[in-house]
Amino acid sequence: MDNKKELKGISFKCSGCGSTLKFDPVSQNLKCPSCEKIAIIEKTQTNTKHSINEVREGKREGWIKESKMMRCQTCGAEIILNKLEFSGICPYCSSSYVSDIDVLPDIVPDSIIPFAFNETEAERRLKFQLKRKFYVPNSCKKNVKPESIKGTYIPSFAFDANVKGTYNGILKRRNENNEDEFFQIKGVHNSRQRNVLIENSSKITQQSLKKILPYDLGGAYSFSEGFVLGYVVEHYEDAFTVCLNQALKEMEQKVKQEILSGYTYDYVKEFHLKCDFLEQKYQYYVVPIYQMNFEYRKKKYNVVMNGQSGKIGGKLPVSVLKVLFTIFGVVLIIALIAWISSI
């Protein structure tokens, strides 16, 4: 039999009726689901940056492998947690609990971006955005109904660095005689990279996260358990160095784009870049996403929504007729231009 580590669950009771409070995105405070009384969450804005030299890991992997649970203080039921989760909702009485972050191994969250809207508003925003996407079939836009909407806070690291990029390369452009010519470039480019956000979650990939960025990190508060009640929140999955290396690669790509944007060219024949990353810092955030599933023509679709801005990402149904119509239109325009040019 699998032995589960029991985490002490923190909850907040309504002063009016004694029910367990949950975070309410509309009021940005705790709200009683029974009598709707509001309890204020003390909010402190933060911009805590740590040097990467301060990071010391060692216990995280063992903690992830442990099976964990919390005991519902209302009905006594076990709340089984995913091996990364440290919050949960009782499956029997719907009471919400979160563990004290002091039990988390290694790095603990600095900041949290609260959900800005609830599940009902998330569904409305999904339908609104689908209506604005041309290639989504009209029948899907009219009839979409999410089967489930799940709010989750995902762990993410935001990285800063001052980057010194030394580069050289060969670019191609058209000269005034309409002839191709190659020219060499070289130099040093200094760049301030700030808040490069890298997810570290089992719930989402970096590619999916990029589709729903940005988050307004200026809207973050110091981590407080009250924001989490009623939602799932995870501790980070991969070692810190995995995220750091991914962030440095993204910074290098951004520096390359900055350098090339300073030249007029048609084609990159060669490009070599060496980056020195100075004053590297990080901040550990938990950021909100809604995961939504719906079915269209017997096929399942998964959508991820930014819980702060409402921006959506994920694979959506595509109308074959609309795609063919677009291709036909492009071909027709090209043929028309060619005919005009031949006159």
Backbone hydrogen bonds, N-H to C=O, Kabsch-Sander energy under -0.5 kcal/mol:
donor,donor_aa,acceptor,acceptor_aa,energy
5,K,67,S,-3.6
7,L,5,K,-0.6
7,L,69,M,-3.1
9,G,7,L,-0.6
10,I,98,V,-3.0
14,C,19,S,-3.1
18,G,14,C,-1.3
21,L,12,F,-3.4
22,K,31,K,-2.0
23,F,229,L,-2.6
24,D,29,N,-3.1
28,Q,24,D,-2.0
29,N,24,D,-1.0
30,L,39,A,-2.3
31,K,22,K,-3.1
32,C,37,K,-2.3
36,E,32,C,-1.3
39,A,30,L,-2.8
42,E,40,I,-0.5
46,T,220,A,-0.7
50,H,282,Y,-2.8
52,I,280,Q,-1.6
54,E,51,S,-1.9
55,V,52,I,-1.2
63,W,59,K,-1.9
64,I,60,R,-2.3
65,K,61,E,-1.5
66,E,62,G,-0.8
66,E,63,W,-0.7
68,K,81,L,-0.6
69,M,5,K,-2.2
70,M,79,I,-1.8
71,R,7,L,-0.5
72,C,70,M,-0.6
72,C,77,A,-3.1
76,G,72,C,-1.3
79,I,70,M,-3.2
80,I,78,E,-0.7
81,L,68,K,-2.4
85,E,82,N,-1.1
86,F,233,V,-2.2
88,G,97,Y,-2.5
90,C,95,S,-2.9
94,S,90,C,-1.5
97,Y,88,G,-2.7
98,V,10,I,-1.7
99,S,86,F,-3.0
100,D,8,K,-0.7
103,V,100,D,-1.9
104,L,101,I,-1.4
110,D,284,Y,-2.3
111,S,284,Y,-2.1
112,I,221,Y,-2.7
113,I,286,V,-2.1
116,A,307,G,-2.8
117,F,307,G,-0.6
122,A,118,N,-2.0
123,E,119,E,-2.2
124,R,120,T,-1.8
125,R,121,E,-2.5
126,L,122,A,-2.1
127,K,123,E,-2.1
128,F,124,R,-2.2
129,Q,125,R,-2.4
130,L,126,L,-2.2
131,K,127,K,-1.8
132,R,128,F,-0.8
132,R,129,Q,-0.5
133,K,130,L,-1.3
134,F,132,R,-0.8
136,V,133,K,-1.1
140,C,137,P,-0.6
141,K,137,P,-1.9
142,K,138,N,-1.9
143,N,139,S,-1.5
144,V,140,C,-1.7
147,E,293,N,-3.4
148,S,293,N,-1.0
150,K,291,Q,-2.5
152,T,289,I,-2.8
153,Y,232,V,-3.2
154,I,152,T,-0.6
154,I,287,V,-3.0
156,S,285,Y,-2.8
157,F,198,I,-2.5
158,A,283,Q,-2.7
159,F,157,F,-0.5
159,F,196,V,-1.9
160,D,281,K,-2.4
161,A,193,Q,-2.4
162,N,278,L,-2.8
163,V,161,A,-0.6
163,V,191,S,-3.4
164,K,276,D,-2.4
165,G,163,V,-0.6
165,G,189,H,-3.3
166,T,164,K,-0.6
166,T,274,K,-2.8
167,Y,165,G,-0.5
167,Y,187,G,-2.6
168,N,272,H,-1.8
169,G,185,I,-2.3
170,I,270,E,-1.7
171,L,183,F,-2.6
172,K,267,Y,-2.7
173,R,181,E,-2.3
175,N,179,E,-2.9
178,N,175,N,-2.1
181,E,173,R,-2.6
183,F,171,L,-2.5
185,I,169,G,-2.5
187,G,167,Y,-2.1
189,H,165,G,-3.1
191,S,163,V,-2.7
193,Q,161,A,-2.5
193,Q,191,S,-0.7
194,R,192,R,-0.5
196,V,159,F,-2.4
197,L,195,N,-0.9
198,I,157,F,-2.6
200,N,155,P,-2.6
209,L,205,T,-2.4
210,K,206,Q,-2.3
211,K,207,Q,-1.0
212,I,208,S,-0.6
212,I,209,L,-1.4
213,L,209,L,-0.7
213,L,210,K,-0.6
217,L,215,Y,-1.3
219,G,216,D,-2.1
220,A,217,L,-1.4
221,Y,112,I,-2.6
222,S,44,T,-3.5
223,F,110,D,-1.9
227,F,224,S,-1.2
228,V,225,E,-1.3
229,L,225,E,-1.0
231,Y,228,V,-2.6
232,V,151,G,-1.6
234,E,153,Y,-1.5
235,H,84,L,-3.1
237,E,200,N,-1.5
242,V,239,A,-1.4
243,C,239,A,-1.1
244,L,240,F,-2.3
245,N,241,T,-2.6
246,Q,242,V,-1.6
247,A,243,C,-2.5
248,L,244,L,-2.4
249,K,245,N,-1.8
250,E,246,Q,-2.0
251,M,247,A,-2.6
252,E,248,L,-2.4
253,Q,249,K,-2.0
254,K,250,E,-2.1
255,V,251,M,-2.5
256,K,252,E,-2.2
257,Q,253,Q,-2.0
258,E,254,K,-2.2
259,I,255,V,-2.4
260,L,256,K,-2.6
261,S,257,Q,-1.8
262,G,259,I,-1.6
263,Y,260,L,-1.8
265,Y,263,Y,-0.6
266,D,172,K,-3.9
267,Y,172,K,-1.5
269,K,170,I,-2.1
269,K,267,Y,-0.7
270,E,170,I,-1.9
272,H,168,N,-3.0
274,K,166,T,-2.5
276,D,164,K,-2.2
277,F,275,C,-0.5
278,L,162,N,-3.2
278,L,276,D,-0.7
281,K,160,D,-2.0
282,Y,50,H,-2.3
283,Q,158,A,-1.4
285,Y,156,S,-3.0
285,Y,283,Q,-0.7
286,V,111,S,-1.4
287,V,154,I,-2.4
289,I,152,T,-2.5
290,Y,305,M,-2.4
291,Q,150,K,-2.7
292,M,290,Y,-0.5
292,M,303,V,-3.0
293,N,148,S,-1.5
294,F,301,Y,-2.1
296,Y,299,K,-2.5
299,K,296,Y,-1.0
301,Y,294,F,-2.6
303,V,292,M,-3.2
304,V,313,G,-2.7
305,M,290,Y,-2.6
306,N,311,K,-3.0
307,G,288,P,-2.5
310,G,306,N,-2.2
313,G,304,V,-2.4
319,S,135,Y,-3.2
320,V,318,V,-0.7
323,V,319,S,-1.8
324,L,320,V,-2.7
325,F,321,L,-2.3
326,T,322,K,-2.0
327,I,323,V,-2.4
328,F,324,L,-2.7
329,G,325,F,-2.2
330,V,326,T,-2.4
331,V,327,I,-2.5
332,L,328,F,-2.3
333,I,329,G,-2.2
334,I,330,V,-2.4
335,A,331,V,-2.5
336,L,332,L,-2.2
337,I,333,I,-2.5
338,A,334,I,-2.4
339,W,335,A,-2.1
340,I,336,L,-2.5
341,S,337,I,-2.4
342,S,338,A,-1.3
343,I,339,W,-0.7
343,I,340,I,-0.9
